[in-house]
Amino acid sequence: MKAIILGGGISGCVAANELGKKGIETILIEKSGYLGGGCHTFFYGGHPYTEGPRPLAIHDGKAFDYINAIVKLRTFPLILDSYNEKDQEFYGFPIHWDDIQIMPDKDKILHELENRPEVNHATNLEDGWINAVGPTLYGKYVKTYTEKMWEVESNKVFEDYSWSVKGSPIQHGDRMCRLGSKTESQLHAYPIEETGYNRFFEYCTRDSKVYLNTVAERVDLEKREVYIAGEILKGDIIVSTIGLDDLMGNCYGELRYMGRDFHKIVLPTEHIFKEGHHFIHYPNNEKFTRIVEYKNLTGHKANSTLLIMEVPSHSNKLYSYNIKSEQDKAQKYIKSLPNYVYAIGRMGTYKYLNINQCVEAACRLAESL
């Protein structure tokens, strides 16, 4: 049996590894010049970085053991902050009870929390957050951040809010426990090697025929053929991690995506953030959404430091829209796929999947064959 894999991100690479274990010949086609997609490590000013931070949540699935067997991982508590310009204060994220106690509008917030509905019957993201934490905290943490992240006029366009309002929206108890130092369930991991996950991707595709810098010019799903640079590749199955609309020639229309521009800044100091802190979210009127100090993730040692500022953009396709009309369109594509075509990964499913979910889906695919 022969499998053609479209896309060499983490889903495509793990699929190649797992299919190869079953004796299936694999051909992998990747349009860029490298493997790993958003998890590929680049270097700037000597500092390793990925386009968007890629820590691995340990408790979410099997990916830690899977990756750690090939590329050793170190663990740490992931610490996120949120800067509120109006208060001129940095607060932890997720929202924590201790931070509410030092907010200048604490009394108003407490009043709103006391008057929340017992059951959250909201029908959109904005109302879901307001029902969960009240309008003031929603404004401090979520409203502007989410609207500028997705370039929408109102968060009411997101009919499903479960992906945003997760679990208890306000954390209580020991702050250090919240930050992960006292419970493995909140620890994250990152490769020890300077090149990050790169060797993992090379290992996964060691037995595959890999085409880099290669675009799938046309995919004939009925014939199970992929056309590349004057060559026709034929497989028994096709594993697609590329956009559903790209795979099927936009037959149901283009799917909507949001991307990011990554602005790299090297500064002549060993650290900028507090020790152990990783991201800062900016839920104000800045153009950017987040700043990451990468050496705090990668463990890189240097006298300088690398900050990357993320600005919402349409220069790439990184995030699918959790809007009903777009999700319905994606499902229409998925339901039209022949039974020998398998769509996995973020682009392949039009879902915001984490590393664990990508690894597990690729493994399930191999197990099903």
N, C-alpha and C positions, 0 to 999 in steps of 0.2 A: 504494500500500500504506500502511496505517496501523498504527502500533505503540502499544500502551498500556504504559507503563512504570510499574511499581509500586515506589515507593521512590526517593527523590532523594539517596541517598548517592553516594559516588564511582563505584560501579558503574553506577547508574542514569543519572548525569550523563554519563559517558563513553559509555554506550550511546546516549543521546540525540544526542550529538555525532556519533558514527560512523554511526548510522542516518540522521541528517539529511544527512550527506555523500552518501549513496546515494539521496537524494531521497525517503526514507520519511518520511511525516508522523508526528510523535511527540507523544503526550500523556503528561505525567508527573504522577503523583499522589504527593504527599508529605504524611504525617500531621502533621509538625511545621511550624513557621512559617519554616523556613529550609532551604537546600540544603546538602549535604555530609556529613550524618550526623556521625560521630565526627571528621571532618576539618574541620568548620566552626569558624571562629574567633569566639570571644566576647571580651568585655572585662570585666575586674573591676579596679576601682581604677586604671583606665587601662592595665592590662596585658592584652595579647592572650594567649589560651590556647585550647586545645582540650580536650575531655573525654577525657583520655588523650593522652599525647604521640604525635605523628604525624610523626616524621622519616622520610625516604624513603631506603632503602638503595640506593645508586647501582648497585651491581654486580648486583642481582637481576633486572633486566629493563629494559623500554623506557620505564618511567614517567618517568624523569628527563627524557629528551628530549621526551617527550609534554607534560609539564606545563611544562617550562622554556620551550617555544615560546610559551606563553601567559602564565605568571607566572614571572618570573625566580627562580631558586633559588640559594642560597649553599651551599657545601659545608664540612664540618667533620668531624673525628673524633668519633665518639660515645663518650662515656666513662660507664660505669656502675660504681657501687660497691655493695657489700653490707656491711651492718653486722652484725657478730657480737657479740651482747650478752655471751655467756659470755667471749669473749676481750677484750671492750671494744676492738674494733679494726675499722677499715674496710678491707676487702679489695676488690680489683678484681673485676669480673665480665665475662666468664667467668673460671673458675678459672685462675690463672696460677702457674707453677712458682716464680716469685720470691716470691709471697705465702706459699707453703707453707714456705719457708725461715725465715720469721719467726713461724710459728704455734707456740704453746707446746706443742702435741702433735705436733710435726713428726716425731719418731721413730716414733710410732704410725702416723701417716699414711703415711710412707715404707714401713713394714713392710706395710701394707695394699696399697699400690700395687705392691709387689714380688710380692705373692701374688694378684694379680688373675687371673681365668681368661683364657686366651689368646683364646678366642672367647666373645663375649657372647650366650649363648643364653637370656637372660631372657624371661619371658612377661608382664611388667608393668613399669610405670615405676619402682617402688621397686627391684626387683631389677636392672633395667637400669642404674640409676645406681650402685647398690652394686657391681655387677660392673665398672663403668667406672672408678670413683674410690675405692671402698672406703666402709665405713659412716661413717667420721668426716667426710670431706669431704661426703658426701651429707647428713649431719646439719647441717653448718655452712651449706650453701648451698641445699639443695633441699627436704628433708623437710617442715619446718613451713611454709615459704613456699608450697609447692604445695598442701599439705593445707588451709591456711586460705584460699588463693586460690579453691579449688573447693568448700570446705566438705565435705570428705570425711574419714572417719576414718582411711583408709589410702590411700596412693598405689598400692597394689596393684590398686585398681579400674580403673586405666588399663591395659588390656591391651596397648596399643601405646605404646612409649616412644620411638620414632624421632623424634617431633616435639619431644621434650624433650632427649634425649641426641643432640646433633648434632655430626657430625665428631669431631675430637679434643676430648674433654671438658676436657683440661688444656692450656693454651697454654704454649708455650716461646718462647725467643728474646727479642728486643728488646721491652720493654714498650711503647715508643712505637710500634713497628710494630703491636703488638696493638691499640693505641688508634687506629690508622688514619692517623697522620701521615706514614707512609712508603710507603703502598700505597693506591691508589685503590680497590681491592676492598673496603676497610673504611671508606670515607668515606660519610657520610650527607649529606642535603640538606634544606633547609627554605626556604619562600618568603621573599624579602627584604621584601615588602610587609607592613605592619602587620596587614592583614586576612588574612594567610596565604593559604590556598588559595581563599578565597571568590570572588575574581574569576574563577578557573578554572571554578568551578561555574556561575557566571552566563554565562560564555562558552559552555560546553558546551550549555547549554539555551536559547541565544539564539533559536533558531528553533522551540522547542517550546512547546506550550500547557501551562503549568505550573499545577497546582492545589496550593497550599500550605494547611496547616491542614485537610487533607481526608483523611478515612478511607475506604478502600475497604470499604464496608459489606458487600458480597457480591461474590464473583467467580464467574461462571458460565463455567467453562472450556469446557464443551461448546458454548455459544453465543458464546463469546469476548466476553462482556459484563462490564462492571464497573459496579456500582451505587454512586453517590455522591450524597448529599443530594438525593434525589428525581430524579436524572438518571441515565440509562443511557448509558454510553459503550461503543461497539462497535469492535473492532479486527480486523485480519487476523492479527496476532500479539500475544502478551502476553509482555513481559519482566518477570520478577518478581525483585526483590531483597529482598522481605519474607520472613518466616519461612514455611517450607514448610507448617507446621501451620496458620498463619493463612490462607495462600493456599487451602488445601483444607479449611477448616472443621474442622480437628482430626479428620478421618475415621479416622486411624490412632492418634490420641492426641496429647497435647501433647509437644513436644520440650523437653528440659531445657536451660536456659541459666543462666549466671552473669552478674551485672552488677557495677556499681561505683557507689558514692557518692563524689562529688568534693568535698572540703572545702577551700575557698579561704582562704588566709591571706596578707595583705599585711603586710610587716615594714619598719620604717624604716631599712633599710640597703641599700646598692647590691647586695651579693651575700652569699649565705650559703654556697653550695658553693665548693669549690676552683675556681679559674679553669678554664673549659672543661668542667667536670663537669656532667652532666645529670640522672641519676636516682640514687636510692639505694634498693636493695631491703632489706627488713627481714624476714629469715627466722627471726624469733624468735616470742615469744608476744604481740606487739603485735596489735591488731585490724586495723591497716592493713598493706598489702603494699608500698607504694612511695610515695616523695615525689619530686616533680619541681620543679625551679626553672625556670620557663618562659622567663625572659628569656635563659637560656643556649641555648635552642633557637631562640627567635624573633628574637634579636638586638635586642630592645627596649631602649631606653636610658631609665633613670629613676633617681632617687635612692632609690627603694624597690624591693622585689622581691616577686614573687608565688610562693608555694609552694602546691602542691596535693597533698593527702594522699588516697590512694585506699584505700577500705574496701570489701571484698567485700559485695555487696548483691544483693537480688532486686528492686530497684526499676526495673531496666531489663534488656534482653537484649543483652549485648555479646559473650559468649563461648559457643560451643557446647561440649558435653562430648564429649571424645574417648574415650567409653566404648562398647564394642561394641554394647550393646543400643540406645543412642541413635543411633549411626551406622547400624545396621541399619534402625531406624525411618525415619531420614532417607532412606536409599536406597529404601525402600518408597515413600515419597512421590515421589521423583524418577522412579522407574520408572513411576509412574502418570500422569505428566504427558503430555498430548497432544503431538504433534510440532510444534505451532505455539506451544507455551508454552516459554519459555527461562528457566531459573532460574540466576542468576549472583550473585556477591558472597558475603559472609560468611553472611548470613541465607539467601540463596537456595540455597546449597549446603550449609549447616550445616558449614562448615569455617572454620578460623582462617586467613584469607587476608591477605596484606600488600597494600600499595598497588599494588605492581608486578603481583601476581597478579590483582587486581581490574581494573586497566587492561587487561591483556593479554586477559583473558577477555571483556571487553566488546568489544574490537577483533576478537577471533576470531568472536564472534557476528555482528557486522556483515559480516565477510568471508564467512561461511557462507551468507548470504542472497543 
